Amino acid sequence: MLLSIKTKLKLNEVQKTVMSKHAGIARFTFNWGLATWNSFVKDGLKPNKFILKKFFNNHVKPEFEWIKEKGICQKITQYAFDNLGDAFSRFFSKKGDYPKFKKKGHHDSFTIDASGKPIPVGGKSIKLPTIGWVRTYEGLPHTTCKSITISRVADSWFIAFAYEQEHEPTVKQHDVVGVDIGVKELATLSTGVVFPNPKHYKTHLEKLRRLSRKFSIKTKGSNNRYKAKIQLAKHHAKVANLRKNTLHQITTFLCKNHAKIVVEDLNVSGMLSNHKLAQVIADCGFHEFKRQLEYKAKKFGCEIIIADRWFPSSKTCSNCEHIQDMPLKERTYNCKSCGHSMDRDLNAAINLSRLAKA
């Protein structure tokens, strides 16, 4: 199966400057393509990425010598148009918003390849096409890849690439498990295992506010403002990494130890419309949780079952199947029919696990 890996680069100042130049060219190409696309549409034409790419290479690129500077990989413009085409494809299929112009310092990234040749990777050093040798903080698997994406988070640069990995089926401890995802407890399993919600964003909120205020009072364009911006971005990245690490630990445990995993199909966008809970719901990372489950299920050899969005897992008694209303403030399920009493999250997880046997 094809999986990707992302790791931090160990760069000197010269190499960071080279990466910034590549990201700048990719950003310029994307923005030029988007502006031209909008202009064509305004004139009643139907553009596509192939027309824009051909026109750019033949008429625009020769006018800008800095794009063809020595040490710059020329493949980045090609992938910039591919990204633009993908963005419009998502928009037309109603999976995303209309593409927006890229800003300097916001999600800087670019993709390079070796003109179709495989790029060897392995160990703590990697030779990038045109750019040359760079080092990483952790050892990479010895393999090859077709292309490499380089991105910046705060003042750190990362590489990401996909490569073929073998399936790693594991011996399962349980045949079926139901997973109730929530805010108070991040995940409650039908086996009784509970993963508490660490609420990383809320824990670091005061420092984020302090850094935001510090950034806002700095003079625009000054070095101090840039330093404050990097401090704020690094702390946001830290919170995001802590959240992802928590989700990785939970999803790996689930996929390694359970043959069938039943989870709810949550309406996350609808849940976020509740302004009282929006912040803590966003901090849970429900979409990332589901994404990790899907690819790890293939890797470790288990099955994911998505329960219907309207399945009343929280309202149904796991003992007698009686259905009753359960306000969010009630944390214990007390059945009015049989008198059964149980934690509401565990009760919901048990109900979900039975769907795999239905």
Secondary structure, DSSP 4 states (H G I P E B T S, - for coil): -EEEEEEEEE--HHHHHHHHHHHHHHHHHHHHHHHHHHHHHHTT----HHHHHHHIIIIIGGG-GGGG-TT--THHHHHHHHHHHHHHHHHHTTSSPPP----TTSS-EEEEEBTTBPEEEEEEEEEETTTEEEEEEEEEEEEEESEEEEEEETTEEEEEEEEE--------SEEEEEEEE-SSEEEEETTS-EEE---HHHHTHHHHHHHHHHHHTSPTT-HHHHHHHHHHHHHHHHHHHHHHHHHHHHHHHHHHHEEEEEEE---HHHHHT-TTTHHHHHHHTHHHHHHHHHHHHHHHT-EEEEEPTT--TTTB-TTT--B----TT--EEE-TTT--EEEHHHHHHHHHHGGGG-
